[in-house]
Amino acid sequence: MGSAVDLSVNLGAFSLANPVLAASGTFGYGLEFAPFVDLNRLGGFCAKGLSLKPRLGNPAPRVVETASGMLNSIGLENVGFERFRDEKLPHLQMVSCRVVCNFFGDTVHEYEEMARALSTLERVDALEMNISCPNVEEGGVQFSSDPKTVEKVVAATRRATGKFLIVKLSPNVTDITVTARAAEAAGADALSLVNTCVGMVLDAETGKPYLGNANGTGGLSGPAIKPIALNMVYQTAQVVGIPIFGIGGIRTAEDAVEYMMAGASAVQVGTANYFDPRVTMKIIDGLKEWCVAHGVARIESICGRAWKERNDQGI
Ligand SMILES: Cc1cc2nc3c(=O)[nH]c(=O)nc-3n(C[C@H](O)[C@H](O)[C@H](O)COP(=O)(O)O)c2cc1C
């Protein structure tokens, strides 16, 4: 049955050979991982978040290890749209996996401009908008923290692109189903759940935050956030009609299975790429083995099993 296992998944207009992607910011522009990973075997990868102009990011230190995770304050450093188009993308023409461009802006207008620019790139299969960033027109409050702002920025971006549009949500909200519904209503084709959780590490000697950015906070990622993110996927998948990419602490095939059972159609692997650059390949192989061991012919069939069975039983 090994070769008979079908790992392909369909997310509406976006299909994937398998449900495993690398998450944005942990996989460079894809090429950096080519020595370790056969990029053609991935379902796809999300490139580092892009802005129209290059950004240097925050001062060091920008990364610190935590119990079962890491905290980062990279500050969205990236090469900018033009260098991505001219220096990175040409190398990806030979790669067959899906290329997802993650992007962000400081204003609604910048999101629109970025979506329009990325839409001109044929090799880019989908756009993923990171709305976990400060809205400079609203005093620096994150776009993703308020459903009205989510609706506004997603609707404007939707009008600017015909590409498959994924909206990546922040877990730093009271109820993620509210922002998820707002993104869906504004025209998102899919959701990515979730980005990092805000946190802080203090240095007990100096009494100061370890990270070098102005407010000393960073984004927590890795296995530490998995139960939080999994619950958010579980809750959201039951109230939206669009597909979900599950993200947060995935490092094994079983982790990916849990996310799919919670309702994700596909998963993204982030921090685990740092402690094992080959981890995505291992997860794909592991998913195949898991399907064989559990008599699952099509991986898609497990999507939402966790709550579908409970709902059917009226629990
Ligand atoms: C160093 C680092 C940089 C990141 N950069 C981005 C980014 O540019 N855009 C984005 O949407 N998410 C970014 N993320 C968030 C990840 O894509 C992912 O949502 C998060 O880390 C949770 O997944 P994980 O626990 O598997 O790492 C970054 C994460 C890390 C650790």
Ligand as a Chemical Component Dictionary entry (heavy atoms), coordinates in Angstrom:
data_LIG
# 
_chem_comp.id                   LIG 
_chem_comp.type                 NON-POLYMER 
_chem_comp.pdbx_formal_charge   0 
_chem_comp.three_letter_code    LIG 
# 
loop_
_chem_comp_atom.comp_id 
_chem_comp_atom.atom_id 
_chem_comp_atom.alt_atom_id 
_chem_comp_atom.type_symbol 
_chem_comp_atom.charge 
_chem_comp_atom.model_Cartn_x 
_chem_comp_atom.model_Cartn_y 
_chem_comp_atom.model_Cartn_z 
_chem_comp_atom.pdbx_ordinal 
LIG C1  C1  C 0 13.217 33.652 13.061 1  
LIG C2  C2  C 0 11.796 33.697 12.615 2  
LIG C3  C3  C 0 11.414 34.576 11.608 3  
LIG C4  C4  C 0 10.079 34.642 11.173 4  
LIG N1  N1  N 0 9.727  35.479 10.156 5  
LIG C5  C5  C 0 8.433  35.503 9.704  6  
LIG C6  C6  C 0 8.057  36.327 8.598  7  
LIG O1  O1  O 0 8.870  37.016 7.975  8  
LIG N2  N2  N 0 6.738  36.333 8.232  9  
LIG C7  C7  C 0 5.794  35.564 8.876  10 
LIG O2  O2  O 0 4.615  35.615 8.502  11 
LIG N3  N3  N 0 6.140  34.748 9.898  12 
LIG C8  C8  C 0 7.432  34.703 10.317 13 
LIG N4  N4  N 0 7.779  33.857 11.353 14 
LIG C9  C9  C 0 6.742  33.001 11.992 15 
LIG C10 C10 C 0 6.779  31.563 11.459 16 
LIG O3  O3  O 0 6.522  31.516 10.066 17 
LIG C11 C11 C 0 5.748  30.686 12.204 18 
LIG O4  O4  O 0 4.451  31.219 12.008 19 
LIG C12 C12 C 0 6.012  30.602 13.703 20 
LIG O5  O5  O 0 7.405  30.550 13.959 21 
LIG C13 C13 C 0 5.323  29.410 14.370 22 
LIG O6  O6  O 0 5.742  28.199 13.797 23 
LIG P1  P1  P 0 6.939  27.261 14.436 24 
LIG O7  O7  O 0 6.589  27.066 15.882 25 
LIG O8  O8  O 0 6.935  26.020 13.635 26 
LIG O9  O9  O 0 8.205  28.057 14.284 27 
LIG C14 C14 C 0 9.111  33.793 11.786 28 
LIG C15 C15 C 0 9.516  32.898 12.797 29 
LIG C16 C16 C 0 10.822 32.836 13.210 30 
LIG C17 C17 C 0 11.217 31.845 14.285 31 
# 
loop_
_chem_comp_bond.comp_id 
_chem_comp_bond.atom_id_1 
_chem_comp_bond.atom_id_2 
_chem_comp_bond.value_order 
_chem_comp_bond.pdbx_ordinal 
LIG C1  C2  SING 1  
LIG C2  C3  SING 2  
LIG C2  C16 DOUB 3  
LIG C3  C4  DOUB 4  
LIG C4  N1  SING 5  
LIG C4  C14 SING 6  
LIG N1  C5  DOUB 7  
LIG C5  C6  SING 8  
LIG C5  C8  SING 9  
LIG C6  O1  DOUB 10 
LIG C6  N2  SING 11 
LIG N2  C7  SING 12 
LIG C7  O2  DOUB 13 
LIG C7  N3  SING 14 
LIG N3  C8  DOUB 15 
LIG C8  N4  SING 16 
LIG N4  C9  SING 17 
LIG N4  C14 SING 18 
LIG C9  C10 SING 19 
LIG C10 O3  SING 20 
LIG C10 C11 SING 21 
LIG C11 O4  SING 22 
LIG C11 C12 SING 23 
LIG C12 O5  SING 24 
LIG C12 C13 SING 25 
LIG C13 O6  SING 26 
LIG O6  P1  SING 27 
LIG P1  O7  DOUB 28 
LIG P1  O8  SING 29 
LIG P1  O9  SING 30 
LIG C14 C15 DOUB 31 
LIG C15 C16 SING 32 
LIG C16 C17 SING 33 
# 
